Amino acid sequence: MVNTILQQLIYHTQQAVKALYDSDIPENQLTIQETRKEFEGQLTIVVFPITRFSKKSPEVTGAEIGAYLKEQLPELAAFNTIKGFLNLSLSDAYWTDVFKTHIIGESFGKFPSNGSKVMVEYSSPNTNKPLHLGHIRNNLLGYSVAEILKAYGYEVIKANLVNDRGIHICKSMLAWQRWGNGETPESSGLKGDHLVGKYYVQFDKAYKQEIDELMSQGFSEEEAKKQAPIIREAQAMLQRWEAGDESVITLWKLMNGWVYAGFEQTYDRLGVDFDKYYYESDTYLLGKDIIQEGLDKGVFFRKADNSVWIDLTGDGLDEKLVLRGDGTSVYITQDLGTAQLKYNDFQMDESIYVVGNEQDYHFKVLFLIFQKLGKPWASGLFHLSYGMVDLPSGKMKSREGTVVDADDLMDEMYQTAKKRTEELGKTEGLSDTEKEYLYHIIGMGALKYFLLKVEPKKRLLFDPNESIDFQGHTGPFIQYTHARIKSVLTKGAYSLDTPLVMPATLASSERDLIQLLYNYPVIIEASAKEFSPAQLANYCYEVAKQYNKFYHEESILKADEEELRVFRLHLSSATARILAGGMKLLGIAVPERM
């Protein structure tokens, strides 16, 4: 609900309490919300806080406040009181004015620049294997949050910190050296990230064999893991990389190049992009200046072995190592340095890290350190934590046997979309190229919507078949609704320039649809402030559902009067525009026809 009517209701309710009960009620004690669907009305005032001024029952208090408001507000057509809730029905004239004045305009739902800058960091893959199902949720969340913030008026930088160094990279490199026989993406026909991932798996198999052999010789499992020749060789390779050994660096660049080419194909297919890449190979030595700054300020302390720590026990956490005794970095050292680097590069007001909930503790510590260091930008740091994605067992086989590959999942979504769409006969009159595009956007729309409609913090179970349902709470249902509206507009020869005459009265489904559409800017604002694509996703579903109710209850093309037909076409067009705009912010394309 747009602010003006809310502001009027708040003001006049305060005036009613003053006039009727000679009391002042603070604005923060008034609650006005949308009326629940089972009751008549569009807005509801919660009466209970007012009864302490009226000294009367909630029903009597509600009736008295309602009568006062009806006298003061011409927009108020009727009211009813149910227990402690005063339900208000706004007049059809109010809603038709809202539609004509606000919703029908092309600028509706668009926000001016708010002068703030935000960085959203997401994806953050390792360059030793392909992207997997967890990365898909990460990428979709990060991209959508960035797009929603951009729509809300932020200047947005989409960043990707690539973990391109470390022992895991050396494992793939060593395995390729041993067993690759010069194999390349071109010679194998594999995407580069899949090829490198193949050798990571091969390393792991050889490593496990060596561990088993050592344990059979009497080594403990822990000792066998340390002494296995292949892991010691990988560690030696990492040391040579850190020392700048030319042959190791050359191999590292070659194999990382293969992975980057593979990632780009996956990102393109997923529909996500980035403005800035950071690489751990460039940032892993950063942070030592911050450690010294913390020591100088007394935020950190040294132990006898020369290691540097911070004591967070007073904050309900524990002591945390920030630099090893030999002067080498730990993970948080790098994160401290990288965060400072990002701020130096962009001076953003806010920085959002899209990272799984297994890192919740890490980010609590990281942000607390910056606060204790007195960094002025520390208050703008936020960890967008999300839960894991599970698949029903047996639904998909992963290439590596442990995690579901992103490319495999997208292939399955395309095939499922193709099968379901053809079964329902939704491709009539489309060329082969148009069909392929339709299968792609329906498959991706199903995947994206299913993952984004759930609040990020929740763990979720993703079923590819359940996600592609043209009648359920799914992306394809919203996509099909958009295509249905476009078909209506084509058949009705609709033009935005056609003069609009508003009807004197509205059908309930028209009024409800206008009310929903009017909430679009409020939903964008709430989604931006809470970094929650789920709010926008569920809103789009509610709009699609309400439009279908309107479509089935009211004749559009065969309306009784021409002016009514034109109004309903304008209402349909506004719905399509808001659905397309909302879905675009989720990274989901909507078809013009199907």
N, C-alpha and C positions, 0 to 999 in steps of 0.2 A: 504494500500500500504506500503510495507516494505521500511525502511528508505533509503537504498542505492540509488535507482533511484530518490527519492525525494531530497536527498542531492545533487546529480549530477545536477538535474534540477535547484535547487536554485543557486548552484555555477555558472552554465553556463548562467543562466538568468542574474545574477549580472554581469558576464563578458560581456554579450551581451549589457547591458545598458552602460557599460564602453566603449566598442569598438564602438558602434553605436552612442551614444549620449554624450560621454565624461563625464559621471556622475556616481556617486556611489549611489546605492539604498540599504538601510539597509534590512537585511533579514526579519525583522518584518513587512516590507511593502509589502512583496511578499506573495500572497495567491495562493496555489496550492491545488486543490480539485479533487475528482473523477468527471468525466464527467457525466452530466445528461443523462439518458437512451435514450432520444429522439435525442441525437446528436451523431455523429460519434467520436470515440476516447475513451481513458480510463482515461486520466488526463487533467485537464484544468487549465491554468494560467489565473488569473484575470488581465486584461491588464490596467484597469483604473488607478491604482497608477503609472504606468510607463509613462503615457501620459504627466505628468508634466515635465518629463525629455526629452521626444521625441519631444514635442510641435507639435505632429501630431495626427490625428484622431485615435481612438481605433483600427479600422480595419487595417489601414496602419501600426500602431505600432505592432499589433499582427502578421501581415504578415512578417515584418522585423525581429522580435524576433524569429518567427518560422523558417525562413530560416537560421538564425544564428545557432539555436539549431540543426537543421537537419545536418548541416555541422560538428558539434562538437560531436554529440551523435549517434553512429551507431545503438543504440537501437530504435531510433526514425524513424518510417517508413513513417509517413505522418502527416500533420497538416492541420487544417482549422480554420479560424477566423470568428466568428459570433458575431457581435456587439463588446462588450468589452471582449470577452472570446476567448482565444487561446486554441483550443482543440487538444490534441496530441494523436496520435495512435502509440503505441509501437509495435515493430515487432513481428511476430510469433516466431522468434528465441529467442527473449527475454523471452517470456512467456513459451516456452518449456524448456528453461534453468532454469527458476524459478521453474517450476514443478519438474524437475529432481533433481535439486540441493537442494531445500528447502522442498517443500510440501510433497514429497513422503517419506521423512525420518520420522522415528518413534518419533524423538525428536521435530518435528515441533509443535509449539504452547506451548512448555513447557519452563518455566522460571526458572532460578536458584534462590537460596535463595537471598533475598535482604537485609537480616540481620535485618529486622524490625519485631516487634511483635505488634499484634493488638488483642484487645478483641472485640467480637461482642456479645452484650447482647440482647437477644430476648426471646419471649414467655411471661415471667413474669405473670403467671396466679394467680388468687385468688383461694384458696382451699375451696371455698364454692359452687362451681358449675362447670359443665363441660366446656371444651373449646368450643368456638363458632366461627362463620364465621370470625369475626374480628381477632381472634387468628390465624386462618388459614393463612390469609394474612401476619400477623406478623411473624409467624414461617417460612413460605416459603421465605419471604424476608430475614430474618436473616440468615437462613441456606444457601441460595444461595449466598448472599454477602460474607459470611464466606468462602464458597467453591471457589468463584472467587478470593478472596484475597489470599487464599492458593495457587491456581494455578499460581498467579502472583508472588509468591515468599515470601509471608509473613509467619511468624509463627503465627498461629491463635488459640485463645482460645474462644470457644463458651460457653457463660455463660447464666445462667437462674436464675434470682432473683425471688424467689417464695414468693408471698404475703400470708404468712401462719398464720397471726395473725390479731387481730383487731375485731371490732364490727361485721363485716360481718360473720366472722367465728363463733362467739358466737351465732349468730342468728340460724345457722344450728344446732349447738350443743344443744341449748335450745329446739328447735322444736323436735329434735330427742328424747331428754329426755322426753318431754311431750307426744309425739304421736308415738314414734318409736316402742314401745313394743319389744325392743331388736332386731329389724330388722337388718340384715347384708347383704352385697353383696351376700353371699352364700345362705342365706335363701330366698332372694328376687329374685335372678337371675339377678339383676341389676349390671352394672359396678359401682365401688365405687364412682366415681365422679358424676354419675347420681343419685345415692342414696342420697348422701349429698345434691346435688342440689334440689332434691325433697323436702327435709325438709327446705331448704332456701326459696323455693316458699311457703311452708306451713306457715312458720313464717310470710311471707309478707302478706298472706291472713288474718291471725289472727290479725296482726298489723293494717291493714286497717279497719277491723271490729271494733276494739277497738277505733280507731280514730273516726269512724263514730258515735259510741255510745257516746263518750265524747262530740262531737260537737252537738249531739242532746240534751245534757244536758246544752248547753250554752257555752262550751269552744270554743275559736277560733281554727282554724285549726293548727296554729303554736303551741299553748299551748297544744292541744290534742296530737300532735306528740311527744311532750316532756313528757307528763304525762301518756301516755298509759302504763299500767302495764307491758306489755310484753317487751317493749323496755327498761324500767327501770330494768327489771330482766336481760336482755341481758347485759346491762351496768355493772350491779353488777357482772355478771359472768366474764366480761373482767377484772374488778378490782381484782377479785379473781385469775384470770389467771396471772395477772401481779404480784400479791403477792405470786405466787408459790403454790396455793392451790392444794394439791395432787390429789383430785378427779377430779377437772377441767382439770388439766394437763393430767391425764390419759385418759379422754374422748377426749381431743384435739388430743392427739397422735393417739388414735384409729381411729378417723374419718379422720384425715389427712392421715393416712396410707392407708385407703380405697381410698382416692382421688389420692394419688401418684400412686397407682397401676393402677387406671383408666387412669390417664394422660399418663403413660408409654405405655399403649396399643394404645392410640391415637397417641402419638409421633411415635411409631413404624410403625403404619399404614400410617402415614403422611410422614415417611421417614426422620425425623429430629433427631438430637442427640445433646448432650451437653458434654463439658469437665469438667465444674465446675458448681455446684449449690450453690447459696447463698440463705439464708432464712431470711425473715424479722424478724422472732422471735429471730435470732441471731444478727441482725444489727440495730434493732429499737432504741437502746439506744446509738448507735454510733453518733458521730458528735458534742458532747458537747465540746470535746477538741478543735475542729476546731472553734467553737463559741468563746472559750476563746482566741484562737490565733488571731482571727479577732478583738476581743475587744482590745487585747494588741497592735495590729498594727494600731488601729484606723479605721479599715475597717467597723466595726459594732459599734453601739451605743446603750446605754440603755435609755429607757423611764422611766417616774416616777413610773410606775407600775412594774418596774424591767424587763419588756420584752426587748428582744434584736432585733434590726432591722438593715437593711442596706438601705442607701439612694441611689437609682439608678436613681433619677430624672435627673441628669446630663447626663445620658446615654440614655435618652428618655424613661425610664421605670418609676417605682414609688418606694415608700418605701415598703420594703418587710420584714415581720416578719420572724425571723429565730429561735427564742426560746420564749416560753410563759413566762409570768411573774412568774408563779409558778415553772419554771425550767423544764417543760415537753417539749418534742420534738413536732415540727410540721413536715409535710412531708419532707420539704426541709432539715431539720436537719439530718434526716436519710440518705437522698441522698448524703449530704456532707460527712457524715461518711463512707457510703458504697463505694463511689468513692475513698476515700483515702485508704480504706481497699483493694479494688481491685488493686490499684496501688502498695500498699505494697506487695501484694501477687505475682504480676507478672511483675512489672516494664515495662509495655507495652508502646510502642511509641504512639499508638493511641487507642482510646476507642470509639466504636460506639454503641449508644443506639437506638434500633429499637422500636419506640414508636409512637402511633397515633398522628395526628396533633392537637388533642385537648390539648396536652401537650407542644405545641410550646413555649408558654410564660414561662412555668416552666423551660425548658432547657436553654432558653436565660438567665434567672436569675441565674441558677445553674452555667453555664459556666463562666458568668461574675464575679460571686463571686470568683471562683478559680483564674481567671486572676488577680483580685484585691488583692487576698491573695498572689500572686506571685508564685503560684505553677508552677514549670517548665514544667509539663506535661499538663497544661490547654489548650495549643494550639492544642493538639492532640484529644480533645473531640469533638464528632460530634453527632448530633441528626438526625438520618435517619427517617424523618417524613413521614407518609403515610396517605392517605385518607381512608374513610370508604368504605366498600363493601355493595352494596345493591342487593337485589334479586327482580325480577319482582313480583309484588304482586300476591299472590295466588299460586305461584309456589311451595312453600314448607310450611308446617306447622311445627312450632318449638315446642319442648316438653314443653317449659315454656311459650309459647305464646308471647314472646317478642324478643328473639334472636334465630338465627338459630344454632342449635347444630352441632358441627363439625362432630361427629360420624354419625348423621342422614344424613348430606350432603354427606359424603363419601359413605354411603350406597346407596344413590340415584345415585351418580356418577357410582358406580359399576353396578347397575341395568340398567342405561341408556346406559352404554358402552356395556353391554351384549346384550341388545335389538338391538342396532344399528349395532353391529358387526355381529350378527346372521342374521339380515335382509340383510346385504350386502354380506353374504356368505364368510366371511374372516376367518373361523375357520376350513376349510376343512383339514383333516389329523391330527388334533391336538387331544391329549388325553384330558380327563376331567380335569386333573391337569394343563395341558398346557393352556386349555381354561380359567380356573379360574385365572391363573396368567395373561393371556392376558387381561381379562376384568378388572382386578385390575390395571395393569399399564396403560391401555388406559384411564380408568376413572380418575385415579390420574394424568396422564399426561395432560388430558383435563383441569382438575381443576387447576393444577399448572401453566400450560402455560398461561391460560386465565388471571390468577391473576398477573403473572410475566411479561407479554408482555407490560403491561401498566406502565408508569413511576410512581414510588411510590407515589409522591405527589398528583396524580390525584385520585379523587373519581371514583369508577367504578360500573357498573351494571353487575352482574354475572348471566348469564342464563345457567343453566346446559345443556339444550338441544342444544343451539347454540355452546357450547364449544366442543361438540363431533360431529365434522363434518370432514369427511376424505378428503374434497376438499377445505376447507376454511383456514383462517389464524388461525390455531389451532394446539394444540399439536398432536392430532391424525393424522393430515396431515403429519407432520414431522416424526412421528413414522412409518406411512405407507410407506413413502419414504425410510426410513432406511431399512424396511423389503423388499421393492422392490429391493433395491440395493443388499442386501444379497442374494436374489433369483437369481439375474443376476450373481453374483459372483459364486454361487453354480453351476448354469447351465453352466457357462463358465469355470468350473474347475480352478478357479483363484488361483494363488499362488504368494505371495509377492516376492518369489525368481525368478519368471519368468523374464528373461532378458528383459529390456525395451529399445526399440529403438524409439526415438521421431520422430513424423512425421515432414516433412519439412514445411507443412502449417497446420493451425488450422481452423476448422469451427468456426463461430462466437460464437456459444453456448459453444464450448469447451474453447475458449479464455475467455469468460465471466465467466465461472465456475472457471477456474484457477485463474482469478483475484479475485473473491470472496473468494476462499479458502485461497489465499495468505494474505487476510486481517485478518485471524483468530487471530493471536497474537495481532494485533492492537486493535481488538474488545475486547479481554480479558483485555488488558491494560486500554482501555477507560472505560470498565465496572467496573474495580477495582478502578480506580481513582475517578470515579463519584458515586461509590456504587450503580450501576444501572444494575440489572439483565435484565431490559427491553432491553438494547442495545444488549446483547447477545441473548436474546430470539428472537428478530426481525431479527438478523443476521441469526440464524438457519433457520428461515422461508424463508429468501431470498435464502439461499443455497439450501434448499429443492425445492423451486420453480424453481431455475435455473437448478438443476439437472433434474427435470421432463421435462423441455424444451429441454435440451440436449438429454434425453432419447427418446423423441418423434421425434426429428429432425434427429438424427444420429443413424444408426444401430450399435449396440455394438457387439452382438454375431455373426451377419452375415456381419461384416465389409468386405470391398473389399479385404483387405490384412490381413494376420495373424499379422503382426507387428502393424497395426492400431487397430485390435481387442484387442491385449494385452495392448496397450496404453490406450484404453478406459476402459478396466477392471481395470487397475492401477488408472485411474482417478476416476472411480466409488468407488474403495476401499478407496482412500484418502477422498472422500466425505463422505462415511459412517463413517470413523474414526473421522472426524471433527464433523459431526452431533452427533455421540454418545458422544464425549468428551464435546461438548458444552451443550448438553441436560443434561448430568450428572452433570455439574456445576449448572444447574437449579434444580437439584434433580429429574430429570425425566429419567426413564428407557426407552430404545428403544428395541422393539422386534426384534428377529432374523428372525422370519417369521410370516406371518399372511395372 
